[in-house]
Amino acid sequence: MVHLKKQKKEIDIRLLIITLLLVVIGLVAVADASAPQALNTFGDKYYFIKQQAVWAVLGLIALFIFTKIKYTFWEKLAVPLFIANIILLILVLIPSFGIKSLGARRWIIAGPIRFQPSELIKFTLALYFAKLAKGEKSILAYLIPLVIVSGLMMLQPDLGTTMVIAAIGLSQIYISGANFVHFALIVMGGIGASIVLVMTSAYRRARLMTFITQSQDPLGKSYHIRQVLLALGTGGIFGVGLGASRQKYLFLPEAASDSIFAVIAEEVGFIGASLVIVLFALYVFSALKIAARAPDTFSKVLATGITVWIGAQVFLNIGSMIALVPLTGVPLPFLSYGGSALVMALSATGILLNISKFGTKTTNEKRKSK
């Protein structure tokens, strides 16, 4: 009797390596970019990197744990996690619970832990929509929670994260097989709502005008984008050298978080910055392959949502740095300073890696193998 050896299920090693490389690059970049602000504010140039290192370790532990937990486990938690997250988004708006910083209410402090519910909602929304897709719900079942979440985000206010959430939701609605006419109406409605939100807010309208007229008011409204462009221009092809950035010395606002790509580009130049972009492109490409090979509707829609989440943030962050889109304040995944964002991105990647273990061949791959 011939005994067939059972094939061992392996995770997507390429995605894992890319993720680890991005985390290492992020730690080096945060240590470098945050030093002047940390020294000026706390008298310790390692203040921010010590925190980021702790969050990176916790995030990597979560990643490796989640690679071992079968993705179907998350389907059972989709509804309670989403409802709990909605409650947190409401609590963050209440002064006695939410912390206001830089003109926005985005943080909740629980003892020594400070976190952003807006980072968690990207995951719980993707999870909830994946569960809806499996049940083949109506378009309103998607639209109502998407509008509620977007509304709560705009009350913080946080247009950048709202755009990421909209991208996650719309991509999942599309991949779920929604009626094309309904989908098109939702997209057009979302674009119309965005225009209204921008034009009815003096702050957001000023951001848009700054993007359109970047040369005006260089010491005022255009200061941030001018400093970013100075960093990029100074870097040139090969950069000024690792650790030699001038813009990080309190010229560049949020150097270690929103603007970290500008510091990277200044120090390692066009070539180094391009390599970072290539790593992100490879991450998205690998994640899309996992989504395409996902074994069922739930895993396919969930993998798509996670992929779009990371890809949308990369596009908005780097796009704003090169003046392709207005400044949004969205962190660069794996690289920007911020514990909530890093832990959630690594946790979501762990789920992607678990889905990759159960992947099947696509139709095209089956044809090629014949």
Summary of the structure (lengths in Angstrom):
residues: 370
radius of gyration: 21.1
end to end distance: 27.4
largest distance: 81.6
contacts: 1223
relative contact order: 0.15
helix: 68%
strand: 4%
